[in-house]
Amino acid sequence: MKKFFVFMLIAALVLGLVACSTPGEAEKTEGTAKPDSEGTEPAEVTEPDETDAPDDEPDEPATDGDKILRYALTADPESFDPSKAHGIPSATICYHIYEGLYRDVDGDLQPACAENYEVADDQITYTFYLRDDIKWSDGEPVTANDFEYGINRFLDPETAAPMGYMGTVIKNGA
């Protein structure tokens, strides 16, 4: 039994070392000479061709006015719909392409589309004041009705928003 345990421990260590090795280590030796088994002179050293180098440039350059954002994620997002964003990949994308009334920046609430807000004496009613310069991508102004639509859509059971339960804190929200 002791021999079996030692064998399994060694096998696990070997597999761990193999799994932790970086791919392409064999490629690093390209361009160096290795003596053959008879100990004769090494073969001629060749340098890798410049055309073999990885291409850091995008396949198709952006045309004038186009903006491209490349962002690495650990998994595919389930949705680009902010009402259905559930999980880190979807939430990460939505965070970068949609702007809300306020943003959390390092633990501090910072205005985004809203300039400021007021809380009524009843501590229930919040009034948000939108910036004058916010526009949709087509140039149309963003209005309070747009935010109302988005919030109502999020709360609508037909939308089946995974995080819709958060609307229970809004009076008549759920």
C-alpha positions in Angstrom: 0.0 0.0 0.0 2.9 2.4 0.8 4.4 1.8 -2.6 1.1 2.5 -4.3 0.8 5.8 -2.4 4.3 6.8 -3.3 3.7 5.9 -7.0 0.5 8.0 -7.0 2.2 10.9 -5.4 5.0 10.9 -8.0 2.5 10.5 -10.8 0.6 13.5 -9.5 3.7 15.6 -9.2 4.8 14.7 -12.8 1.4 15.5 -14.2 1.4 18.8 -12.2 4.7 19.8 -13.7 3.6 18.8 -17.2 0.4 20.8 -16.8 2.2 23.8 -15.5 4.8 23.9 -18.3 4.2 26.6 -20.9 3.3 25.6 -24.4 5.9 26.5 -27.0 9.0 25.7 -24.9 10.1 23.4 -27.8 9.9 26.4 -30.1 12.3 28.4 -27.9 15.1 26.0 -29.0 14.5 26.7 -32.6 17.6 28.4 -34.1 20.0 26.7 -31.8 22.3 23.9 -32.7 22.2 20.5 -31.0 25.0 18.0 -31.3 23.9 14.6 -32.7 24.3 11.5 -30.7 27.8 10.8 -32.1 29.2 14.1 -30.8 30.0 15.5 -34.2 29.9 19.2 -35.1 26.5 20.9 -34.7 24.4 21.7 -37.7 24.4 25.2 -39.1 22.5 27.7 -36.9 19.5 29.3 -38.6 17.5 32.3 -37.3 13.8 32.2 -37.5 12.3 34.0 -40.5 10.7 37.3 -39.8 7.6 36.1 -41.6 7.2 33.4 -38.9 6.8 36.1 -36.2 3.3 36.5 -34.7 1.3 39.3 -36.3 0.3 41.8 -33.6 -1.6 43.9 -36.2 -5.3 43.3 -36.6 -6.3 41.4 -39.8 -8.2 44.4 -41.1 -7.2 47.8 -39.9 -10.0 50.1 -38.6 -11.2 52.5 -41.2 -11.4 56.2 -40.5 -13.8 56.9 -37.7 -14.2 53.3 -36.6 -13.3 52.4 -33.0 -12.6 48.9 -32.0 -12.5 47.6 -28.4 -10.8 44.2 -27.8 -11.4 42.9 -24.3 -10.3 39.4 -23.1 -12.9 37.4 -21.1 -12.6 34.0 -19.5 -15.9 32.8 -20.9 -18.5 33.7 -23.5 -21.2 36.1 -22.4 -24.8 34.8 -22.2 -26.3 38.1 -23.4 -25.5 41.7 -24.4 -28.9 42.7 -23.1 -28.4 44.6 -19.8 -31.7 43.2 -18.4 -30.5 39.7 -19.0 -26.8 40.1 -18.1 -26.1 37.5 -15.5 -22.6 36.4 -14.7 -19.3 38.1 -15.0 -18.7 38.0 -18.8 -22.1 39.5 -19.6 -21.9 42.1 -16.8 -18.4 43.1 -17.8 -19.5 43.8 -21.4 -22.6 45.7 -20.3 -20.5 47.7 -17.8 -18.3 48.9 -20.7 -21.0 49.6 -23.3 -24.0 51.0 -21.3 -24.0 54.0 -19.0 -26.4 54.2 -16.1 -27.4 57.2 -14.0 -24.5 56.7 -11.6 -21.3 54.5 -11.5 -19.4 53.0 -8.6 -15.8 54.2 -8.9 -13.6 52.7 -6.2 -16.4 52.5 -3.8 -17.7 56.0 -4.4 -20.9 56.8 -6.2 -20.1 59.1 -9.2 -22.5 60.7 -11.6 -22.7 59.2 -15.1 -25.8 60.2 -17.1 -27.3 62.0 -14.1 -25.9 65.3 -12.9 -27.3 64.9 -9.4 -30.4 63.6 -7.6 -32.7 64.6 -4.7 -34.4 62.5 -2.1 -37.9 63.6 -1.1 -38.8 64.1 2.6 -40.7 60.8 2.5 -37.3 59.0 1.8 -39.1 57.0 -0.9 -39.1 59.3 -3.9 -35.8 60.0 -5.8 -35.6 62.6 -8.5 -32.7 62.3 -10.9 -31.5 65.2 -13.0 -30.0 64.2 -16.4 -27.0 65.8 -18.0 -28.0 67.9 -21.1 -25.2 66.5 -23.3 -26.1 62.8 -23.2 -27.1 61.4 -26.6 -27.8 58.1 -28.3 -25.4 56.9 -31.0 -27.7 58.4 -33.6 -27.5 61.8 -32.0 -30.9 61.8 -30.5 -31.0 63.1 -26.9 -31.4 60.6 -24.1 -34.5 61.4 -22.0 -35.9 60.4 -18.6 -38.5 58.2 -20.6 -35.6 56.1 -21.9 -34.4 55.3 -18.3 -38.0 54.7 -17.2 -38.5 52.2 -20.1 -35.2 50.4 -19.2 -36.2 50.1 -15.5 -39.7 48.9 -16.3 -38.4 46.4 -18.9 -36.0 45.1 -16.3 -38.9 44.7 -13.8 -41.3 43.2 -16.3 -41.8 39.4 -15.6 -42.0 38.9 -19.4 -38.4 40.0 -19.7 -37.4 37.2 -17.2 -34.4 39.2 -16.0 -32.2 36.9 -13.9 -31.5 39.7 -11.5 -35.1 41.0 -11.6 -35.6 40.2 -7.9 -33.5 43.2 -7.1 -36.6 45.3 -8.1 -38.4 44.2 -5.0 -36.8 47.2 -3.2 -38.6 49.6 -5.6 -42.1 50.5 -4.5 -44.5 48.7 -7.0 -41.3 47.3 -8.6 -42.1 43.6 -8.4 
